[in-house]
Amino acid sequence: MKKTRIGIIGCGGISQFHMLGYKQLEAEGKAELVACCDIDEKKVKAFAEKHGFQRTYTDCHEMMKAEQLDCVSVCVWNSAHKDCTITALRGGANVLCEKPMALNAKEAQEMYDEAQKAGKLLQLGFVRRFGEDADTVKKLVADGTFGDIYYAKATYLRQNGCPGGWFGDRKFSGGGPLIDLGVHVIDLTRYLAGCPKPVSAYGVTYANLGMHRAESEMGWHVEEGEHPYNVEDLCAAMVRFDNGLTLSIEASFNLNIEGDVGDVQLFGTKAGTSVGQMRILTTKDGKFVTFTPEGEHSFRFSPAFTAEIIGFVDAAEGRRECLAPAEDGVWLMKIIDAIYKSAKTGKSVAIK
Ligand SMILES: NC(=O)c1ccc[n+]([C@@H]2O[C@H](COP(=O)([O-])OP(=O)(O)OC[C@H]3O[C@@H](n4cnc5c(N)ncnc54)[C@H](O)[C@@H]3O)[C@@H](O)[C@H]2O)c1
């Protein structure tokens, strides 16, 4: 069996989790760790040594010119997603690009078009789709347990949780908690609800706490010459979909809330659930009942990443359908663009 030739662009935090899947495939004799790239030479050398890559690069254009790669993970900061993804696609590779797809929908559309032109797979890093909890709820949705899902809530609130660095610098990140954390729960909701098409969004953003905390003992220090902190620290929004579903979204890096909250809640004509609690609320014989569904109930970070990478390689080689196609990344960026625009204009924004 021919081994899949693997490349990585961006050797920071999240790439280590991609390696869980690639190392498993390598151990099974199915993949070869060929090349990795980071603009930081020290980082790329250390990464190659730790994982056993054959060659290192500090420029992904050079890497894609020199190497023949089958599958490439793009794990760079958001503002570099478009260039690195398009470079890898043009170089003949299938690409798994981390979330969010890009800085905005225009860039995301260009990436999608390039994948179509190249005839290559472009998968999005929507890792929540690969969680065991998502599998369990997806099956219940398919069984009709919830009936018609008409309302949902996607929540990712942190009390004091800006990752700092480039995440707080709009030029590199495209925004704050909405584009960083919100994407996970918005996408999971949309995925569980059968990927309806968004039609409009109304949103608000606030930046009351982050900058103050950034300069205090409670947060982090922005030194001279480092990334400025200029993103929202709270976003709240409502999105309407073409099947009648309305989604309420809340995402924060900083909020005066006790502890952090992350959940997706679905409310249907027959039953409702919180994916985090994994309890189904419904009625039976004229009474309210709650039950715990069979199956796995948790989202486990490392197994989900392993499943995502193995799913990506399988989809790239035609063994299974891609679970997180680029098209859904483009829809997500359209939702995010509309929410940010609405927050600026104070008006509801149509999504096409
Ligand atoms: N799926 C998830 O749960 C999850 C979690 C964290 C981060 N992410 C996403 O992963 C991406 C990376 O985040 P991170 O936390 O690993 O950041 P990071 O800062 O730890 O790593 C990013 C790396 O990319 C490198 N880089 C930047 N531009 C480059 C380029 N043009 N070519 C090569 N290397 C380049 C940087 O030098 C850095 O080493 C982001 O898009 C982020 O949103 C996803």
PDBQT file of the ligand as one rigid body, heavy atoms in Angstrom, charges set to zero:
ROOT
HETATM    1  N1  LIG A 401      -9.481  23.389  16.289  1.00  0.00    +0.000 N 
HETATM    2  C1  LIG A 401      -9.198  23.930  17.465  1.00  0.00    +0.000 C 
HETATM    3  O1  LIG A 401      -9.747  23.583  18.517  1.00  0.00    +0.000 OA
HETATM    4  C2  LIG A 401      -8.147  25.012  17.511  1.00  0.00    +0.000 A 
HETATM    5  C3  LIG A 401      -7.518  25.327  18.723  1.00  0.00    +0.000 A 
HETATM    6  C4  LIG A 401      -6.510  26.297  18.711  1.00  0.00    +0.000 A 
HETATM    7  C5  LIG A 401      -6.184  26.950  17.533  1.00  0.00    +0.000 A 
HETATM    8  N2  LIG A 401      -6.849  26.637  16.370  1.00  0.00    +0.000 N 
HETATM    9  C6  LIG A 401      -6.533  27.336  15.108  1.00  0.00    +0.000 C 
HETATM   10  O2  LIG A 401      -5.267  26.865  14.649  1.00  0.00    +0.000 OA
HETATM   11  C7  LIG A 401      -4.535  27.917  14.027  1.00  0.00    +0.000 C 
HETATM   12  C8  LIG A 401      -3.180  28.052  14.720  1.00  0.00    +0.000 C 
HETATM   13  O3  LIG A 401      -3.385  28.322  16.085  1.00  0.00    +0.000 OA
HETATM   14  P1  LIG A 401      -2.244  27.986  17.174  1.00  0.00    +0.000 P 
HETATM   15  O4  LIG A 401      -2.902  28.103  18.501  1.00  0.00    +0.000 OA
HETATM   16  O5  LIG A 401      -1.536  26.748  16.815  1.00  0.00    +0.000 OA
HETATM   17  O6  LIG A 401      -1.291  29.259  16.945  1.00  0.00    +0.000 OA
HETATM   18  P2  LIG A 401       0.283  29.344  17.205  1.00  0.00    +0.000 P 
HETATM   19  O7  LIG A 401       0.602  30.786  17.259  1.00  0.00    +0.000 OA
HETATM   20  O8  LIG A 401       0.660  28.470  18.351  1.00  0.00    +0.000 OA
HETATM   21  O9  LIG A 401       0.918  28.681  15.886  1.00  0.00    +0.000 OA
HETATM   22  C9  LIG A 401       0.833  29.293  14.627  1.00  0.00    +0.000 C 
HETATM   23  C10 LIG A 401       2.154  29.035  13.921  1.00  0.00    +0.000 C 
HETATM   24  O10 LIG A 401       2.020  29.429  12.542  1.00  0.00    +0.000 OA
HETATM   25  C11 LIG A 401       3.280  29.964  12.129  1.00  0.00    +0.000 C 
HETATM   26  N3  LIG A 401       3.075  30.738  10.902  1.00  0.00    +0.000 N 
HETATM   27  C12 LIG A 401       2.402  31.890  10.746  1.00  0.00    +0.000 A 
HETATM   28  N4  LIG A 401       2.370  32.254   9.447  1.00  0.00    +0.000 NA
HETATM   29  C13 LIG A 401       3.022  31.283   8.758  1.00  0.00    +0.000 A 
HETATM   30  C14 LIG A 401       3.282  31.061   7.374  1.00  0.00    +0.000 A 
HETATM   31  N5  LIG A 401       2.897  31.914   6.454  1.00  0.00    +0.000 N 
HETATM   32  N6  LIG A 401       3.980  29.943   7.036  1.00  0.00    +0.000 NA
HETATM   33  C15 LIG A 401       4.398  29.063   7.976  1.00  0.00    +0.000 A 
HETATM   34  N7  LIG A 401       4.163  29.222   9.300  1.00  0.00    +0.000 NA
HETATM   35  C16 LIG A 401       3.473  30.316   9.684  1.00  0.00    +0.000 A 
HETATM   36  C17 LIG A 401       3.745  30.770  13.337  1.00  0.00    +0.000 C 
HETATM   37  O11 LIG A 401       5.125  31.034  13.311  1.00  0.00    +0.000 OA
HETATM   38  C18 LIG A 401       3.334  29.835  14.487  1.00  0.00    +0.000 C 
HETATM   39  O12 LIG A 401       4.366  28.950  14.837  1.00  0.00    +0.000 OA
HETATM   40  C19 LIG A 401      -5.419  29.157  14.127  1.00  0.00    +0.000 C 
HETATM   41  O13 LIG A 401      -6.112  29.336  12.955  1.00  0.00    +0.000 OA
HETATM   42  C20 LIG A 401      -6.384  28.840  15.272  1.00  0.00    +0.000 C 
HETATM   43  O14 LIG A 401      -7.634  29.486  15.150  1.00  0.00    +0.000 OA
HETATM   44  C21 LIG A 401      -7.793  25.666  16.342  1.00  0.00    +0.000 A 
ENDROOT
TORSDOF 0
